[in-house]
Each structure stands twice: as structure tokens, then as C-alpha cells.
Amino acid sequence: MSTVPHPPPAVEALIADGTTVEIRPIAPSDRDAVLGLHADRMSAESRRLRFFGASRRAPELAAERLCTDGRPGLLALGAWAGGELIGEADCEALDDPATAELALAVADEWHRRGVATLLLEHLVHAARGRGVRVFEADTLAGNRGVHRVFADLGLPVHRRLEQGEIRVRVPLDETDEHYREAVDGRGRRADVASLGPLLRPASVAVLGASRRPGSVGRTVLRKIRDGGFTGPLWVVNPKAQEVAGERSYPSVGALPAVPDLVVLAVPPGVVAGAAEECGRAGVRALVVLTAGLGQAESRQLMRACRRHSMRMVGPNSLGVAQTDPAVRLDAEFGGAFPLPGTAGVAVQSGGVGIALLERLAWLGIGVSGFVSLGDKYDVSGNDLLRWWEGDGRTELVLLHLESFGNPRAFGRTARRVTRKLPVLTVDAGRSTAGRRGAASHTAAAATPTVTREALFRQAGITATRSIDELVGTAALLYAQPLPAPRGAVAVVSNAGGIGILAADACADAGLLLPELAPDLLESLPEGASARNPVDTTAAVGPAELARCLKAVEHSRAVDALLVCLVPTALATATDGDPVRALLDGPARRRIPIVAVLLDQQVPVRHLTCDDGGRLPSYSDTVAAARALAHARDRARWLAEPSTAEADPPGCDPKAARALVEAHLVAEPDGGWLDPLSTADLLDCYGLPLTTSVWARDEHSAVAAARGLRGLGHGGEVVLKAYWPGQVHKSAAGAVRTGLATDAQARAVFREFGERFGGRLSGAVVQPMAAPGLELLVGVVQDRVFGPLVVLGMGGTTADVLADRTARLAPLTEHDLTAMVTELRGAPLLLGYRGAPPVDLAAVRDVLARISRLAADLPQLVEADLNPLIARPDGVICVDARIRLEPRPSFDPYLRRLRRPAAVQDE
């Protein structure tokens, strides 16, 4: 069964030079625009290359073909900039509906700016959704521009010369990683180009700065000027001739030149009008400090920004800062000018931003750039990661993000950036309530916290739980080398009690504390303990402590040193302060060293060593241990190989899509699949569901039990009652196991009928499975984050044990192995107390197939394989539930600017 595909929605995206264009289907009402593109904005030579001749009627015929309503097999997309059609790409199905003829046209003044490539990317996506698998096109050999477009696209291109023309054939391979990388690279370059006027402006204007002391606009104006901004700075205020000693202009259009960046500090009701004024003048970037915009004002603001190709930070932003000596922009109303340095900082909360800047300054960590995203209508954390990745100054990134617009794009960017730079975040917005009353064990497990943690883990992001933990971890990563991935720590203290507390904190953080060799520390004072934690006694002096630390460092028994010191009169009266043992040597040694000083008055600070380097010092053992654990986790992430997406053989997505489409035609609102449809869908992906026979009545139940008994463990079968909307079978008393005779099967079916009455649709009969380890494998489709794959200990106690791990699909080969080993119950899978291990390869195969199923079918919103019985000889699923909903296909790799729900058009 097939339905007419919906036309792709209109979206906005960036071309190569950072200009915003709208991509949307060409409609009959666009006939004049299409005719004007071909007749007026393409030269005679461009028309000759496009139409293979100089026919005067070619533009008119093109407009007629592209704008005829309901032309079968035609898909045509246009690119609009400033309300003008600047390019079109179309394909029309040939005799084989999987093959379509491709055509492109771009206005001459927009050549070499990435318009054709962007149109092609969107046409590829839309055509795939209609079942097109190959583009074909006839081109002239001399049309170098179009051949360059094909060559740079990232898809395989096959060319064949025929009578002076080149026949081009482009297979549309959905799994081509080279194409995804090419699209991502183009998006990254366009993004960075668009952010230049915002983050490295040559000129700035403040619109709304008043003469009132202490006002936001006036404060920002003074900070920009006093911070030493290197370019022209102007003020726009029609009610004043001078503000804070600066000449004021009545409008943006009256300025001596068009500013790259305008900071808006005006009342909410005039923000949209001010943005429109800036756009018409040619401004390329806005920072909107104003808060409290209504939905109508927000929509008008976004329309102005997109219509005029302006990137925007805010609204409700604290502002931005750029410490590059060539710019020195401080356009924010926080405290002092941020210290110049190498940390990129992006926050949604202005208060969090102020706190972070203050604490980083206290540590002596300067920033390369600071952006307060505010309500994040446009510029996002993903944009800033792309900018900092290549700005040549940033070495550490700190993020505070309360929401994600496109987490799948963010995760892809972050996976690349974290290979080069540490990226730290505060995991804001965690929920402990979970999803009470969820209809499946998987949905119950997929809380917002689990989903975000999966994103951070897979992207290599260091996720902390508080601002203190974020700053404490940044202090370590900024000043010290990473430990080895093993994470073995030696705790050295001059007081036994604090050493024990530090050892406990390390153990709680998952760090190892190996026992040290007794002869390793021969120089310690009498009464010292050379075990781990090492107790040097209160009498240890700086020289003895230094020898002790050096011995441990070079023993290669550990990967990090945690040194806990308390002030004592014994040591200082003889040899001096033991802290000198930390400062006299180099700050950066073979392994990272952190200090815990109990008399320290601040949570974390940097000690300056004799060589000028820094050593992080904490006032609390827990903070130090958590920072070391985060550093260990980063070392493990960097040591992990980058593996390809899992691609199990034998999957049939075409058949699966047909099954899903048929179900949603019959049930437009979706719902839970019945047992037969569930089995059919799982079979499309080779998932190992046990043999199941549907029985509508007592007679068929007995016959099915008789036929399956020989397959069951102990010659027994299982009966499971079913009715539409069923939730948990076991809790409802709808499962009976161990049925060995016809009489038992008959009696159970009759019992189901009496118990469940008219709602009973029938029963599923299955052979009794052999005992094994019960696991849970499932998927939940998050509307924002995409499909989340869950693995856990299963069975009826799954929710009680709550032993689960999760990853966002699609899973990589590394994810498959990592998920199995992360469970607390992993020893049971690997072989516990002499028991043989389960078939781990089969468990990984199930994870790979459920990941592919979820990635292929966005309509699959919930799936539960529970229990999945794992044994040494394989795995078998004895119960599965799947829920479908009508949802559009979403390609996370397709280039488009996000539009938050608050500013979407009605």
C-alpha cells in the first residue's frame, strides 16, 4: 500500500558564504519567479549550458514544466534569498520510478556560492523519501560548473561520454559516510562564515543605549569602549545627540557605515522593528539583550533575521565577549572584562555565565570567547563548537546548555571536536521523577537524564553535576596532563584520617587504588605507612615528601597522584611547609598531580610552581577525586578507536516501511502492534523472536500447543492472553507457563476467557524457552534526541533492578561492546563463579539490529524485547511489544537552520 508523499517543508539554511536562503518546493504561484530566474538572471551562455542551445522559449517552457500543478513524478525545489528566486533543482522520474532525471539552474550572480550544492542536498533527501535511488543528467562537456558541483557533492558519480554530451549517473546511497562527511564539512564552513560578523566584528553599534546611568545599553556601550574594541563603535538613539560621551545617530541607516554587529537593548515591543531596520541596512549579526518578548514579537524578530541573513544571539542574552587582541570586544553587562586566554565559554543562563567568568578569573584561566545564548533562538552550542574548533585560540570549552535544538547534529559535531579539545558541560535540567506509568520497561528507563547522559557519553563530553564540579574539572584539565586510561591513583597524605577519606572518595568515583610496594618509600619518617593511601605522618618535611612523590611518580604503579596536606606544627617547625614539595618541582610531570589543602578557603585554586606552571588545589577530597575521574574518562575516550556504525546483514528496511505504512493507514493515530505484526516487523531485521502461533479460540490454542510442544524446553509450552491496549502481561495475570498437555492448554485458554471476558482477542502460543540470563533490549524515540537504545537486566524484575545502560542510535561497533560491559550485572554475562559466558556476539547482534530498526523507522516510538534470554548457545526473545506513531522522517545530517518552537509560524 502506498500513500502520496507530502512535499518537503520549507527550511532555511546557510550557503558557503554564510548567507541565509530559504529552500522550499516550487509551486504554481512561483511561475513568474521561475521565468525570471531563467530569462533575466541567467546569461545567454548559462542558458546554453542549461538547455543545450539558445532557444528563446526555453525559459518559458522551463517555467511551465516546473510550475504545472500535480505533474506526476516531478520534484522541484527553489532557493530564495531576500524574497528572490536564485536557483532551482528538480528531478523527474523516468520509466523506472527509482531513477530520476536531474536538472539545475542558478542565477549568474550567485554562482560559486554553494547554492546548487545546497539545493542538491535537499533534493537528494526528498527524492530518497519518494523511493528514488539514482539521479541521471545530461550535461555538456564544457559545463565545468555543474561538473564541479557533482564532483564535490560527496556521492559517487559515474560519467559516460555520448556524442559530445556527458551522461552523469549519481547513486543515492543512504549509508554513504563520505557523503555525510562532505555535507557536514560544507555546513561547518558555512556556519563559521556566518558567525564572523558576530564573533569577530570589524564594527559595532549599540541600539538603545540611553543617557540614564546604569541602564543595560549604556553599560554595554561603556564596556565595549573601555575594553578597547579595535573597530568603530557607534550609538543609535533617536532621542539623544550624545550618550556616555559618544555621538548618537538617529537610525542605523544614518551611521557612517554599516556595522557588522548591532547590540539591541530596546523595549520588547520595538525589538522586531529594530531588527528589520538593521537587516535592511545590511547588518549581518545581532546580540539581543532584551527579555520578555511575546510570541508575536519573537516570530517577527526571527523573520527579520532570516530574511536579511543576520545571525543572532539571544534574546534575553547577557551579551558576548571576544578577547582576541585583534578584536577585544566586551559587549556584555557582567562584571569585569574577561581575562584573555584559551577557554571558550557558552551559557544559556546569564547568572551562570557571570559565576563562571568570576571563578575562571580566580583560577587565572582566561577565555578566548564568551557567549550568553539566552533564549537561543538562533546561534546554539553546536554553532559555537564549530567556531572554537577552528579559531586557533581555544583549547578548552565550557558549556551550560539547558536545552538542545538538534542534539543529533550537536553530538556529531561534539564527537569530532572532543578529539581535539576537552568539552565540559553542566548537565542541567536533570529529572529524578522519570516516566512513571510508562507502558514499557524501556520507556520507564528513558528518563531525560538517561538520554542526555547517552548523548554526552557518545560525544566524549565531560558532563558534571554542578558549577563547582565543572570549574574543578576545568582546573585540572587546564593545568595537568591526562592520566592513563586505567585510572590508578596513589593517595599521599600527612594525616591518616584525611588519607582514608580521600581513598574512599577515589573509590566512590570509580578510581583504582593499587597497593604499593613496601620498599617504595624507604625515606619516610618512622611510623609511616607505605600502603595506599600512603600516610607520611605529620612529621614529614618538604624534602622527604618530595622524594616520596618522586618515587611514586616514577614507579609506574599509578597514573595520578592525590596529595592531601593539613597544616601541622611538627613539620613547619623543622623543615618548613610540606606544600613546598609540590611547588619546588615542575608543575607538569609524568602523571597528573592534584592537591587537597584542608585549610584552603576556596573550593579550588591553582598553586603556582617554581617553573611558572600550575597545580590544582582543592579544599575537599570528593571534588579532587571527581576531577581525576573526569580526566580518566577523557583519557579513555581518546583511547577508544573511532568505529563505524554497526551495519548488520540481512535487514529489509523496504519491507519494514511497507508494514509500518500499512498499519498507519489502518490506524492513523498509531498504537501498539498486535503479536503477529510485531513478529513480522522484527523478522524484517532478523531479530530472534521465538516461534509464536496465534490462537483465536480454544481449539486452535490446543492444536498450536500440540504442534509446538516438541520445540519447548521439557516438552512444555506457554500461553499468553492478548487484547488491544494490553500493557504488562505478567502483572495482569495473562501469562501461563509450563503447559505439558492438551488439557492444560485447554483449561488455561478457558480461564483467560472467563477472566478477561469480551476484551480477549486470543492468545499467543510459544514453546517453553530453556532457562538463561534474562535481559531487556528496547528503544524509545525521543522527539528531540532521536532513538535511544537501552540494554539492561530483564524479566519481571527489570524495573526493580534498574540495571541499564543506554546509547543514542545509530550505534557504533564500539557501542555494542561497551554497553554489554557497563552493566552492573556484566559478570553474569561474562561467566560468573564457573558458569559459562553467554553468547556475547549474539547479544551485540541484537543491539545492532534494534539500532538499525530504530534509525530506519522514526514511526517506531517504543519497542520492548523483554525478556531476551541469553545462553551460551545464543539468544532468543520470548516477548516483544512495539508501538507506532505517525512521525515524519528526520535526517539529522541535512543542512538547515533550526527554528525553536517559540518562534515557529502558526
N, C-alpha and C positions, 0 to 999 in steps of 0.2 A: 504494500500500500504506500502511496506517495502523496505528499502534500506540496502545494505551490510554495516555493521558498520565499520568505519575506525579503524585501530589499534591504541591503545593509544600512544601518543607521548613519546619520551624518555625524562626523567626528572632526576634531581639529588636530592638526599635527604640525611638526616643525620640518621645514626643508633645510637643506645643507647650510644656508647662511643664517639660520635662526629665525627666519620669517614664519609666522603662523599662517597656515592655509586651512581651508575647510574642504574636506573630502566628502562628497555625497553623490548618490545616484543622479544621473541626468534625467530630467522629467520633460514631458511635452511642453511645459511652460518655459523651458530653457532654450527654445528653438532660436530665438534672436541672439542669445549669448553664444550658442554653438556656431551659428552662422558668422557672427562677428569674430570669433576666435580664428576660424579657418580663412575668412575673407580679408579681415582687416589687421589681425595681429600676427599673421604668418606671411613671410615674404614669398615672392614667386618661386624662389629656389626651394624654400621649405615645403611649399605646396607640391612642387615637382617631386621631391623626395618622398613626400607622404602619399601622393596619389599616382605616382609613376607617369606623370605627364602634366600638361598645362591647361587642362580643361577648365573653362570658366565656370562650368556648372558644378565642379567638384565640391566646393564649399556648401552649395545648396543641397546637393544630394547627400552629403555627409550629415547635414542638419536634419534632413528628412528621415534618414535611416536611424539616427541616434534618438530622435525625439518622437518617433511613432509609438503611440501607447500600445502596450501589450504585444510588442513584436516578440515572437517566441524564440527562446534561446539566446536573446541579446542581454548582455550585462554591461552597462556603461557607467563609468564614474567620472566626475569632473572635479577639478581643483579650483577653488575660488580664493582670491586674495583681495581684500578691500572691496568685496562685492563684485569683482570682475572675474570671469572665467579665464583662467590662464593655462589650462591644459585639460586633456581628457584621455582616458584609456578605456578601451572596450574590447570585449570578446564575444564572439557569436558561435554557438555550437554548430559543428559540421554534421555530416551524416551519422558519425559516431558521436553520441552525446558526451562522451568522455574527452573529446578533443574539441578545442575551440580556436577559431581564427582570431588573432590579436591585432589591434591597431593602436597607435599612439599619436598624439599631436600636442605640441607645447608652443605657446606664443614665443616669438623670437626673443623678446627682451627677458624672458625667464629661462633661456637655455643655460645649461651648465650650473644650475642652482638646485638640482635634485628633485625637480617637480615630477619628471617622468618616472624616476625610480620609486618615489613615494606612491604615486598612483599605481604602479605595477604591484607593489607590495600589497596594497589594499585589494587590488583586483585578484591577485593570487588567492588571498584569504577568502574573498567572496565566491570565487569560482570553485574552490575546493568544497565549500559548503553546498554547491549545486552538483557535485559529482564530477566536475571537470578535473582531469588528471594530466592533460597535456595542452600547452599553448603552441600554436603554429603561426608563423607570419612570413609573408614575402617582403623582402627588402632589397633595395638597390645596393650594389656593391659599394657605391660611393657614399652611402649614408653612414658616415663614420659615427655620428652622434648616437644613432639608435643601436649600432653595434657595440659602442662603448657602454650603453645602458645595460644591454644583455650581458656583456662580459663582467660587469661589476655587480650584477644582481645577487650572485651567490648561489644560484641554481645551475645545474648542468645545462649547457647549451650545445646543441648539435646543429651544424650548418652544412648545407648541400647546395653547390652551385648549379643552377639550371638556366641556361640561355641568358646569361648576363644578370640574372637575379639570384639572390641567395635565399633559400628556404630555411628558415630557422625553426627549430623544434626545441621546446623547453618543458621537460617533465616536471610536474609539481609534486615533488617528493615531500610528504608531510614530516618526515623524520630526519630531514637533511640538516645536520648540526652545522655544516658550513654555511648554509643559508641563514640559520638563526644567528650565528656569529656575525655575519655580514650585516644583517638588519640591526643587530644590537650596536655594532660599530658605527653605523650611519646615525642611529639615534643618539649615541653618545656624542658624536661630533656636532650634530645639530643642536643638542641640548647645551653644550658648552658654548657654542657660538651665540646662542640666545641669552646666556647668562652674563656675557661680558659687560654689557652696559649696566647691569645690576651690581655685579661684584667687583668690577674694575672700571668704574665710570671715569670718563675724562672730564665731565662737568656735572654739576648737581644744582638743583633748585629745590627750595623748601616752599611749598604752597600751603599757606595757612599760618605761618609764623606771625604772632601778634606782638604788640608792644607791651603786653601785660607780663611783668616778671614772673617766672615760674611756670608759664604755660608750656605745654609739650612742644609746640612748634618752635617757640623761641629757644627752649632748652636745646633742642636738636640743632638748631641753627648755630648756636654758640659752640656746641661741641664739635660740629664739623669745622668751623673756623679755627677754634682754639686747638683742635687736634692736628692742624697743619695740613688739611686737604690740599693736594698739589694742583688741582684744577680750578677753573672758575666756579664761584659759588654765588647764586642769585636768590633773591627773595621775591615771592609773588604774594602781594596783599593789596587788593584794590582800595582798601580803606586807609592805607598808610603810605607815606612817602619814604619812611626810614624805619627799620626795625633792627635794634641792637647794633646800631652803627653801620648797617648795610642799607644801600639804596633799595627801595621796594618798587616793583613793577606791577602794573595793574592786571596783567594777564600773562599767561605762558607765551602767547603769541607776540607780546611786546618785548620779550627778552632779547638781548643782543645776539644770541644764537640758541639753537635748540639743545637743551640739556639731554645728556644720556639718561640721567636718573632724576626723578622727581619724588620727593618725600611729601606725602599728603598728611596734613594734620588739620583737617577741617571737620565741621559737624557732620554727622551721619547723613543728613538729608541732602548734602551737596557733594558727597564723595563721588557718586556716579557721574555727575555733570563735570566735576573737575577732571576725572579720568578721561572722559570724552574730549575735553579741551586739550589735555596732554596728548592724546592719541592723534588728534587732527593736526597738532603742531609737529608731530614726528618724534615724540619722546619714545624711547624703547624700553623703559623699565620704571616701575613704581614700587615704593615702600609705603604701605597704607597703615598708619599708626591708629587711625580711628577705629573705635569699637562700637558695638551696639547697632550694626546695620540690620535693617529688616530684610525679609526675603526678596522683596521687590528691588530694593536698592542693591542687594548683593548680586542679583541677576543682571541688573543694568551695568554694574561695575565689571562683571566678568565679560559681558558682551563687548564693552568698550575695549577691554584688554585684548580679547581675541581678535576683534575686528581690526585693531590697529597694531597687532603684533607686539604687544607690550608684555613682558614678564613681570609678575607681581609677587611681592612678599606681603603677607597679611590677608585680610585686615586684622586688627587687634594685635599688631606687632609692636614689640619693644624697639625694633629697628635693626640695623645691620652695621657691622664694622669690618674694615679691611686694613690690616696692619702692614701690608706691602709698602716699603719705603717709596715706591713709585706712585702710590695712591694715598695712603694714610687717611682713610675715610672713617670717621666715627659718627655715624648717623643713627644713634640710639640714645635713649634718655635714662640709661642706667647710671652706674657710678663713674669712676674714672676711666680714662682711655685704656682699653685693654692692652696688656703688655704684648709687644710683638714677639712672635715665636712660631711654633710649628704645629699647634693643636687647632684643628677645625672643630668649631662648636655650633651645633644647631639644636634649638629647643622650640617647643610649642608654647610653653609657659614662660612669660616674661619674668616672673618671680624666680623660677628655676634658673633662668639664664643669668640673672643678677647674682644668685648664690654661687653658681658655677664659676663665673668670672672672678668673683671675690676669692674663692677657695683656690682656684688655679693661680691667681696672682700671689696668694700667700705662699704657695709652693714654689713660686718662681717659674711656673710653666706659662709661657706666652702663647698667644693664639695667632694663627695665620688668618683666620676669618671667623666672624661670629654672625649668625643669622637667627633672629627670633621669628619663627614661622607663623606664630599667631594662629589664626583660624585656617591657615594653609589652603586657601582657595586655589592657588596655582603652584608656586615653587614648593617642592617637597624634599624630604630627606634623600630620596633617590636622585634628584637633580644635584644636590649638594655633594653626594658621594662621587658622582661623575666629575664634578668640578674639582674637588680636592684630589681626586685620583691623579690628575694631570697638571695641577697648578705649580708643581716644582717646589713648593714650600711646606706642604702639610705632611706630617709624619705620624700623626695620631688624630683620631676622630672621636668626638664625644657627642652622643645623640640623646635627646629626650623627646620621644615621639609618643603621643597619646593615641594616635590612630594611623591607619595605613590606607592610602587610596588605591594602590596597586601593589600589594605585598609580593606578588609573584615577580613583577619586574624589579621591585626593591631587592628581593632575595637573589635574583640573578646578578644584579649589579654588585651587591654586597659580597657574593661568593668570589667575584673577581678582585674587588678592592681589598678584601681582608687577606688575600695572598701577599699584598704589598704593605698594607698599613693596618695597625690594630684599630678596630672599630668597637667602641664601648657604648653601651646604652643602659638606661634605667628602664626596667620592664614595668612601665606604668600601666595602670588600669587592670591589674590582676583581679580575678574574681575567685573567691573561695566557695561561692554558692553552687557552682557547677550548673548542670542542667537537670534539676530534679524533675522527675516524672517523664524523663525521656523514654521513648518507645523501644530503644535498643541499648545494649550494653555499650556499643561503640559511641552512640550519641551521648550517653552519660559520661563517657570518658573524655569527650572532645570539648572540654571547657575552653574559654578564651585563653586561659593561662597555658594550657597544653598546646594550643595552636600556635601561640606566639613563641613559646619555647622551641617548638619544632622549627619555626622559621629562623630563629636566631641560631640554633644549633647547626642547621644545614648551611647557613650562610657564613658560619665562622665568626659570628658577632659575640662579643663578650657581654653577656646580659647580667647586670647587677640588680640588687633589690632596693637600693636606696641611693640618695645622693652621696652620703658618706662612703658607701662601698664603691661607688663609681669613681670618686676622687681618690680613694685609697688605692684602687687598682691602677688608675692612671698614673699615680705617683710611682708605682713600681715599674710599669711598662715604659715610662718615660726615662727612668734613670738606670735601670738594671737590665742585664741580658736575660733571655728566657731560660728557664730550667730545661733539663732534658724531659722528654715526654713521660718518662717513668714517674716523676714527681716524688722522689725520695728526699726527705728533709731531715737535717740534723738540728735539734733544738739545743742551744747552748745558753746557760743562764748562770748568774752568780747567786741565785736563791732557788732552793729546791722546789718550793711551792709554786712559784711562777713558771718554772720549767715544766712542771706537771700540767698546769693549766694550758700552757702553750702546746704541749704534746696532745692533750685532749682536743684542743681547737683544730690542730692539724688533722687528727684522725676524723673528727666530725666533718672536715672539709674534703675528705677523701684522699688525703696525702699519706704517703708511706713514711714510717719511722723505723728504718732498719737498725738493728743492734750493731754498735761499732766495736771494732777490735779492742780488747783491753789494753794492749800496748801502744795504742794510737796516741794517747795523750799522757805520756810519761812525765811531762813537765808541770803538771797541775799540782796545786798545793795539797798537802796531806788532808785526807778526808774527802777528796773529790771523787765523783763517780764518772767513769768514762763510758757508761752505757748511754742510751739515747732515750730521754733527754740527758744531756751532759750537765752535771752540777759542778761548777768550778769552785764553789764555796764563796762566801762573802769576802774572803781574804785575797782573792785573785787580783793582781795588778794588771795594768795595761800591757806590759811586756809579756807576761805569762799568757794572758788572754789572746794576744796577737799570735803567739806561737801555736796556741791551741786551735785558733780559727784557721791558720795556715795549714796545719796538719790535717784537719778535717777537709778543707777545701781540696787539697791535693791527693787525698786518699782515694778519690773517685768512688767512694762508698755512697755518696749522696749527691743530689742535684741542686740543692739550695740550702742556705744557712739562715736560721731564725735565731737571732741573738737577743735574749731578754736580760735587761740590766736594771737593778734597783740601786739607788744611792746608798752606800754604806760608809761608815767612818773607818772601817778596818783598812780598806784598800787605799782610800784617798789620803789617809794619814801616812802611808809609807811610800807607795809608788805613784800615786796620782789617780785620776778618774779613769776607770776601765773603759769609758766611752772612747778614750784616745786610741784604743786598739782598733776601733772601727775607722777612725779618721786619719790615722797616720799612713795607712796603706792606700792603694789606688781604689777609687770608688767602684770601678767595673773590674771584676775579677773573672775567674774561670766560671764560676757559678754565681747566681744572684744572692745577695745578702740583704736581709731586712732586719731592722732593729725594733725592739719593743722597749720603750723607756717609760716606766710607770710614773715617773714624776713629770712627764710631759703634759702640758696644759691644753694642747690642741689634739684633735683626733689623728692627724697625720701631718708631717712636715718633712722637708728634705734637710739632711745634715750635709754640710759641705766638707769634703775631704781635702787633704793637702794638695792633691793634684787638680783641684777645682771641680771634680766630679761630685755627683750627688748620691746619697744613700737614703732610701725612705725609712722614716721612723714613725712608729705608731704608738698610741697610748694604750692599746688594747690588743691582747693576743688573738682574739677572734678576727679582728679586722686584718691583722697581718696574715693570718692563715688563709683567709678568704682571698686576699690579694694574690698570695702564692698559688692557690688553687686555680684562680683565673689565668695566671701566667702559665701554669702547667697545661691547662686546657687549650690555650692558644698554641703552645708548642705541639700538642697532639694534633690540633687541626692542621698546622703547617706540615706535619709529618705524614698526614694522610694523603694517599695518592688521589689525584683527580680522576674519577672513573666515569665511564659513560652511563647514560640512562639504561636501566635494565630493559631488555627487549626480548621477552620470552617467545619462543617459536610457537606456531600453531594457533595464533589468535585470529579471530574473524570479526573485526570491528564492523564490517559492512552488514553482516547478518545481525549483529547485536543492535546496530542502529535501526534496522528494519523492525526488529522486535519491539524496541522502545517506542518507535514512531507509531506502530500499530496499537500498542497499549494506550498511548496518549491520545490517539484518535478516538478510541473507545471510551477512555476515561480522561476527559480534558483537564481535570483538576489533579490527575495523578493519584497515587496511593500505593499501598503495599501490593506487590505481585503475589499471585496465587502460587502454590507449590510447583505446579507444572511449568509456569512461565519463569519462575525463579531458576529451576533446573535448566531450562533451555538457555537462559541468559548466561549462567555460569559455564555451561558447556561451550558457549562461543569463545570462551577464554581458557578452556582446558582446566578449569578449577575442579578439584576432585570431590564432587558430591557423591555420597553413597547411592547405590541403586534405590530408587523410590518409585512406588507404584501407587497411583491414585485410586481410591476406592470410594464410590459414591453410596454404596449400600452394604448391607451385611454380607450378602452373597459374594460380592466382588472382593470384600475385605478378607473373607475366608480363603477364596481362591488365590489371592495375592500372597497371603501368609503361607499357604501350602507351597507355592512356587518359589518363594524366597527363603524358606527355612533352611535349605541346603547351603545357602550362602552365609547364613548367620553364625555367629560365634555360639557354640554349644547347640546349634540347630534351632536357635530361637529368633524371633522377630520382634519388632517394635511397632506399635500403633500410635499415631499422633492425630488427634482431632484437629480439624481446621474449620474456621469460619472467617469471613471477611472482617478486617479490622482487628484480628487477633494480635495481642501484644506478647506477653510472656507465657508460653505454653505450660511450662512446669508449674508456675505459680497458679495457673488456672486449673491444674489437675487434668491437663489434656494430653499427657504422655503416659503410656504403659509399656514397660519393657519386660523382657524375659518370657515371651509368649511362645510355648513349645507345642501347642496342639490346636487343632481347628476349633475345638470347643472354647479354648481360652480366647482365641481371636474373635469368635462369635460373641462371647459374653462381653468382651471389652467394647466392641462396637455398639452393642445394645446399651451398655452402661453410658457410653458417650451420648447416645440418642436421648436417653432419659435425663441425663444431667444437663445437656446444653440445649435440648429442645429444638425449636424451629430455626435457630441460628446456625446449627451444624450443617455444613456443606458436604462433609465427607471426612475421610481420613487418609493419611499417608501411611503406607506400609513399607517398612525398611528391614533389611536383615540386621540382626543384632551385631554391633561392632565389637571387635576384640578390644579389651581394655588397653589403655595407653595414657599418655600425658595429655590432658585436655587444655587446649589453647583457644584464644579468641583472636580472630583476624577480622578487621572491619574497616569501613570507610565512612566518613561524613563529608559532604560537600559544604564547605563554608562559602557563603556568597562573596566574601571579600578575599579570603585566603586561598580558596580553591579546595581540592580534595585532600583530606587528612587521613592517612593510613595508620591504623592502630594495631599493635600486637600486644597480647597480654596473656596472663594465665586465665584459662577459661572455665567453662562449666557453669553450674548454677551459683557458684560462689564468686564469680568474676568480679561483681561489684564490691563484695566484702574484702577480697584480697587487694583489689585496686593496684595490681602489679602490671603496669602497662608502660609501653613506650610508643612514640608516635613520630611520624615524618610526613611532610607535605609531598604529595605526588607531583611529578613522577619521581620514583625512587631511583637512585643510582646503585651500581653493583656494591659500592661500599656501604650504602644504607642498609642493604639486605643483611649483611653480616653484622653490622653494628647493632641493629635492632634486636637481633637474637641474643647478643651478649650483654645488652644493657638491662635486661630483666633481672629483678632480684632472684627470681627462680631459675636463672640461667643454668646453675649447676644441675638442675633436674634434666635439662635438655642435653647437657654435655656428658651425662653419666654420673650419677651420684651414689656413693657407697657401693660401688661394684656393679651397679645397674648399667646396662649398655646404653650408649647415647642414642637419641632419636635420630631420624634421618634429617639432618640439618639442611642438606641440599634441597630436600622436598619442601621444608618449611620456607626456605628462601624463595623457591619457585612459586609457592602460593602468594607470597608477598609481592613478587614481581608481577604476577598475573592480576592480582587485585588492584595494584597500582596502575597498570595499563588499562584495565577496565574503567577505573575512575577517571583517568586522564582523558580517555576517549569519549566518555559519556557524561557530559555535565548534568544531564537529567537524572542521573543516579545520585540521589541526595543522601541515601543511607543504605548501608549493607552490613550485615552481621553474619559471619561464619562462626557459629558458637554452639557446640564445641567443635573444634578441629582436633581430631585425635591423632597425636603424633606417636609413632612407634619406630623401632629400629628399621623396619622394612617399608616405611613410607608414611603418608598422612592421608586421612580421609575426613571429610566434613560430613557430620551427621545431621546438622540442622543449619538452615540458611534463611535469611529474610532480606528482602530488597524493597526499597521504596523509591518511586519515581515521581518527579515533578516536571512540569513544562518549564524548561530554562533554556535561554539562548546559548549558543556556542560562544566561548570566550577564548580568544587567542592572546595569551599574555605577552607574546613576542611582537604583536602588531603595534606599530608606532602610532601613538595618539596621545594627546594631552588629556589628562584626567579632568573630570568635571564633578566636584563634590555634590552630594545630594542637595545641599542647601542652596545651590545656585543652578540646579537643573531647570530647564524650561518646562512649564506645565504642558 
